[in-house]
């Protein structure tokens, strides 16, 4: 959604064509991100003509201010929905930065890794908005990601297993 | 207007920006070198927006307030005291990922 999409596209901006094809996963209720992504990919195609990408949508795991109990139910539903998608794409790398949408996708990839179906490297970059505390997605994925990147030194102190590269968006 | 694909035009011609604390809005404004007053939304669940505004304010890049103190802030602001904002470095991230995948 919104801010997350802007941030993740900035993260992608310096990546080489080795990171291709790119499969974007969006929440079904997200109306704005698709345009931003297409615009980004269009510009990219000007430099890298072989550039490939796709867009998939999954049910949104959690609305802002949704209660905890109903969030668990909707997230479980999103995980079930994500498993066939992750199985189909079998990504080498999942890159995410915090919207609720990323939790089911990452957990489904983690599951496929446990089942020895596909080992995906999960890289989580906490949003630049998070200076002192982690988002809920971050708190969960701190334990499931291979690399957990934070953008402010306070978080590096609190979460010693994280990686600190300074501001990267 | 409610939604527009890009505010780049409006930002370019603005002398002062008053915005919510969303990362995109703040960063876009700061990167265009415009003075920014960030207004915090008290109603979002854990109000983490405050963290970024506080940090940007601590580092001297923005002024910040909430809806009720906005008028007061506008009346007493000193925009010349704001520091120029250095952009983030996504190339550091690309470099890090390349190392992870042995692409260097």
Interface residues (C-beta under 8 A of the other chain):
Chain A: X2 X3 X6 X7 X10 X11 X12 X13 X14 X15 X16 X18 X19 X32 X35 X64 X65 X93 X121 X123 X125 X127 X128 X129 X130 X131 X132 X133 X135 X147 X149 X151 X152 X163 X165 X166 X167 X168 X169
Chain B: X3 X5 X21 X22 X23 X24 X27 X44 X45 X46 X48 X49 X51 X52 X54 X55 X88 X89 X90 X91 X92 X93 X94 X96 X97 X98 X100 X101 X103
